[in-house]
Amino acid sequence: MSKYFDIELEQSILLACIENNENIDIAASIIKPSDFSYRLHADIFEFVLNKRRLRESVDLKLVKISFASAKDSFWTALEQQNSFIEVDEYSKMLRNLSVKDQLNSLMNTSTQELSSVQDSIDYTHNLNAKIYSLVSGVSDNTLKSSRTAVNEFYEELNRVSKIIDKDVIGVDTGFSLLNHYTKGFKAGELIILAARPGMGKTTFALNILLNALKKDVGVVFYSLETEAYKIMAKLIAQDTGIGLQNILTGDRLTEDEINNMQMSANMLSEKTLYIYDKGNLNIEFLRSSLRRLKEEHNNIGLCVLDYIQLMNSLNTRADRHIQVSEISRGLKLLALELKIPILALSQVNRSVDSRMNKKLMLSDIRESGSIEQDADLILFINKADDDPTILAERHAILDIAKNRSGELKEIHFDFKASKAKFLQLEFRKDNEPSETEEF
């Protein structure tokens, strides 16, 4: 038994996870089995974690059967705990106790070793490294030698060389010019898509999502504004060309349209697509759930978040711009860890509406500080109403405002809101626009 522990705290976390399996994801993003001071608690937590990874449900009856050797008094004490808790707060409290205990053990060991230390400076550096590893969970084996980095370079080169279409080495966006300038959305990238309200941010993201699904790329969509059924309606509208309102209401649908709608729905139901539409999301839950889904489905290659400013922060005492910065950095690190691109939609500052030139700039991203730095690619959707060279109605311009691996360009689109669809426009020499279907 450790010096720093709280048995009731541990039991409350366990009971909360057993009675509501979604709490397992929240707890797992903060603590691990070794953080529990009591061995049986650690074993039970590891058991529910494994069941969660296998997508199997857990209840108290199953846990009792699996740990039949535990005394009746243990189960009585467990069931007396309060399971209606803030699992993230309780988990952070347990993690804090665990770190204290490990620090205490480390300090005791260091005190005993001091008498035999010959190089105190070197020993201090090693001690600092151990403390940092303990608190952050980052150890020395995360550092890569040049040999390892070179091997990874050749592995990536070999992967890219096998790709037939060299213009797209990441996730195909479905838009030829966007693919040309970005080479697709690449593994480890954080992509920000920002626009003023009503410009079609979600629709544009869903266009990309649908194309990825048709290329058999699995997608996880975190929607903090729109219910799952409305997202499916937009995808079906994009896929079939049927009016979105007709799909949502079921009015004025012909027999052919009903058949096409059913075929599209069947196609989508067979794809690897997961939608989170609960509206209450923090970076820890996103990280935990996305990790689990990636373990279960190897083909998941894109995460879409709609949108970044609606996410909650566990750091409730910090200013909002600091919270958003932590979320932004967390998204970038998660993209690197899981080796998938993350497309995060973003709001812009209201001050844009009060100035003459309404073309968006990097500084217009709301709480933009860290987002600008963390993003590999930043895309803005701008209006083109005031441009005399633009002839098509409902014209939009996609501005590639930041691109770590390519050019900064503008791409013209026709936004068909009624069908939840963006069509790329290509201009001929006579400056007449022509639409090109991308999927």
N, C-alpha and C positions, 0 to 999 in steps of 0.2 A: 504494500500500500504506500502511495506517495505521501509526501509531507503536505502538499497542497491539493486538496480534493474536496468535492462536494457530492456525496452519494445521491442525494435527492435531485440535484441538478442533472446528473447523468441519467437518472431514471426517468425524469420528466422528458428529456430529449428522446430517449429510447421509446417511451410510450407514445409520444407525439408522432414519431416516425412509423411506429407499428399501426397506429389507428388511422393515420392519414399518410399514405405512401408518398405523396408529393413532397412531404417534409423531408424525405430522405435526400432529395436533390439539394435542398437548401442547406441541410446539415453537412452533407458531403463536400460542399464547396468551401466549408470553413474548417471542419475538423476531420480527423482520421481515427481509425480504431485505437492507435497508440496514445491518443490524447485522453482516453478513459483511464482512470486510476485503478478500477476494479477489473480484473481479467475477464470475468463473465460478461460484464458490460461491453468490453472491447470485442469479445467473441460474438455477442448478439448484434452489435452494430456492423461488424464485418459480414455477418450472415445476411442482414437486411440489405446491405449494399450489394452483395452478390446477386441476391434475388432481383433487385431493381435493375441491375445490368442485364439480367436475363429476361427482363420485362415480365417477371412473375410477381403477382401480388403477395403481400405479407399480412397476416393478422396474428393476433395474440395466440390463438389456438395452434397455429403452425409453429410459432416460436416455442411454445411450451413443449410441443412434441419433439422438436429438434433439440431442445435442451432439457430433456426429461430428468436428467440427474440433478438439476437444480432443486433446492429445497422449497417446500410450500411457502415457508416464511418469506423467501425471496420474491415469489410471485405476488404474495399478498402486499408486500411493501411497494412493489412496482405498480400495481393496479391502484394504489392509494394516491399516486402522484397526479398532479394536474397536467393533462396533455394539451390543454388549450393555451398554449404559450406562444410567444414570439420566438420561433425556432432559431432564427438568425441571431437574435440577441443572446439567447441561452447558449448557443454554440460558440459565440465569441467569448462569453464568460468562461466556458469550459476550456477553450483554446488558451485563454489568458492564464488560467490555473496550470495548464499543462506546460506552458512556456516557463512559468515561474518555477515549477518543479524541476524542469530540465536545467534551467539556469542555476538553481541551487545545487544540483548534482554536479554540474560543470565547475562551479566555484569551489566546491569541496574537493573535487579531484585536483583542481589547479593548485589549491593551497597545499595539498600533500606533495605535489610535484615540484613546488618552488625550490625546495632545498637542493634539488639535484639539477636545477636549470643552470646551464653555463652561459648561454646567450640570451639575456633577458629581452632584448629588442626583438629577436627572431621569435621567441616564445610568445611575446605580446601580439605580434602579427598573427601567429597561428591561433591564438586565443580569440582575437577579433574575428577571424574568419569563421571559427566555430560558432561564435555568438550570432554573427550575421546569418550563417546557414540555418541556425536554429530558429531565428525570428522570421526570416523571409522564406524559408523552405528551399533556398537556392544553395546548392553545394558546388564544390570545385569541379565535379565531373560534368557540369553543364558548360564548362569552357572547352572550346574545340581547338585542337592543334592545327597547324597549317596543313599537315598531311590529311587530317579528317576533312578540312574545308576543301582541299583540292579533290579528294575523292567524291565529295558531294557535288562539286562543280562538274566533274565528268559524268556523274549519274544524271544530273539535270540536262547536260548536253546530249547524252545518249537518249533521254526521254524526248527532248525537243526534236532531235534528228529523225525520230520515227513518226512525227506528226506530218501528215500529208499536206495540209493547208498551213504553210509556215506563217501566214498572216495572223493566225489565231493560235497562240500557245497556252492561253488560259481558257476561261469559260466563254463560250461564244455568246455575245450579247444579242445576236439577231440583227444587228445593224452593221452593214459592211464598212461604212466610213468610221464608225466608232471602233470596230474591230481593227481597222487599218491603223488608226492613231494610237491605240492602246495595246494592241496584240491580244485583246480579250482581257477579262478580269482574272488576274493571276493569283496563284496560291500565296497566302500570307499578306495580301494587300487589303488595306482599309480604303474603301471607296465612299466618298461623301457625295450625295445627290441633294442639292438644295434649290429651293425656289420659293417665290412668294405664294401665298394661299391661292388655290384654284388653278395653278399652272400644270397640274397633272403629275406631281412627283410620284404618287402611289401607282398611277397608271403606267408611267414609264418604267418603274421598277418591276411591275407585273409583266410588262412586255418582255423584259429581259428574263424574268423568272420562267415564263411560259416557254421561251426558246430553249432555256437550259433544260427544262423537263423533256422537251421533244428530242434533245440530244442525249437523253437518259442520264442527266446529271441530277442527283438528288438535291433538294432545296429545303431549308428550314426558314419559315417566314414568321417573324415576331411582329404582330400587328397590335399596336397600342391604341388604335383609333377605330378600326373597322372589324366587324364580326366576320367569322370564317365564311359564312354562307354568301356574304356580299363579295368577298374576295373570289370565291368560286364563280359567282355570277359574272364578274369582270373577266376572269380567265376564259370562261365559255364565250362571252361576247367577243373577246379578242380572237378566239380560235375559229368561231363560226361566222363572224360578221353580222350576227343578229343584234338588233338594238338592245342596249343594256336595260332600258326601262321595260321593254317587252319581256325580257327574260325575268326580271324581278317581279313583274306583275302577272305574267302569263297571258297577257292580252295580245290579241291580233297576231297570234303565231300560226303560221301555215303548217300543214302536215309535214312538209319537207323540213321546215325550221325545227319542229319538235323532234324529228328523227335526227337531224344534225346536232341538236342540243344534247340528246341522249348519247349519241356517239362520242361527243366531246367530253361529256361527264364521265362516261365509261373509260375513256382514254386517261383522263386525269386521275381517276380512282386507282388506276394501275401504276401510277408513277410514285416515286419516292418523294412525297411532299408532306411536310408537317407544318401545321399552323398553330401558333399560340395567339389567342385573342382575348386574354383575360384582362389586359389593360394595366395590371400591376406587375412591373418587371424591374428587377435590379440586376446589376452585372454579375453578381454571384450566382443567381439562379440561371441566368442565360448561359454562363460558362458551364455550369454543371449539367444542364439539360442538353446543351449542344455537344459536349464531350460524350455524353451517354449515347445520343443519337448517332454520332460519328462512329462510335465503337460498334453499334448495332448494324449500321448501313455504310459499307465501304464506299458506295457511290455518291455519298453526300459531298457536294463540291461547291456549294454556295449558301451563304446565310444572308437574309435580308431583314433589316430592322426598320420599322416605320413607327415612330421616328426617335432620334437620339435624345431630344430634349424632354420627351415624355417619360424617360426611364427614371426610376428612383435611385437614390444613393443610400448606402448603408451609413455613410458619413453625414448624418443628419445635422450636425452642428456647424458644418462648413458652409461658406457662401456658395450660392448656386453655381457660379462660374468654376469654382474649384471642384464641385461635385461632377459637373459635366466634363471637366478635364480628366478626372479619375475614370469616368466611364469611357471616354474616348481612348485613353491609354489602355484601359482594360480590353477594349475591342481590338485594338491593334495587336496586343500581345496574344490574344486568343486566336486571331487570324494566323499569326506566326506559329503558334503551338499546334493548331489543327491542320495547318497547311491548306487553308481554303480562303477564298476572298470573302470579305464581309462588306455588303453594300448597306450603308446606313443613311437613311433620309434625314434631312435637317431643315429646321426653320431658319428664316433670316430675320434680321432686325427690322422693326417697324419703321425705322428712320428712312428706309429706302423710299417709302411712299411720299416723303416730304421733300425729296430733292428732284431737280430737273432731270438729270441723267439717271435713269432707273436700272441701267445695266449693273448686274450684281458684281461685287468684288469680294475677295477673300475675307476682308474684314466685316462683311455683311452677315456672315454666318453667326447666328445667335450663340452667345457664350463661346466665341470662336477661338480664344487663346490657344488651347492645346489641340483642338480639332485640326487647325491648319497645319500644325507640325506633325501630327500623327498620321494624317491621311497621305496615301500614296497618289491618289487620284481624286480631284475635286471637279464635279460637274455642276453647272448651273443651267437651269431652264429659264430663258429670258423671253419676253414678248418681242415681237417684231413688227408691231402695228405701225410704228412711225418710220419704218424703213421704206422709202419709195421704190426700191428695187425688188421688194417682195410683192408678188402678185397673188399668191394663194391666200385664202381666208384661214383664220385660226392658225396663223403661222407662229411657230416657236423656234427658237435657236438654242441648241445645246452648246454651251460654252465650256470647253475643256480648260479650266482655269489653273489647274495644277496637274502635272503629269511627270512623275519621277522617271518614267521609262519611255518618254516619247514627246511629241510636239504638242504645243498649245494651239488648238484649232477651234473653229466654230462649225457646227453641223446643223443644217436646216431640216425642220420637221413640220409635217402637217398633223395637228392634234385633232383627232376625231373623237371628241368626248362622248358622243352618243354610242360609240362602239368600243369605248375604253381602249383606244388604240393610237399609237404614234406611227406615222409613215415617214420614212426618210425621204427627203427631196434631193434630187440631183439636178443641177442646173446645166442646161445646154449652152452653147455659145451665144444663142440669141437671148439668154437670160430668162427663158421660159422654164418654169419648174416642172419636173415630171416626178410622179410618185413611184416609189419602188417598194413592193411588198417584200418584207424581210423574212417572214416565216408563214 
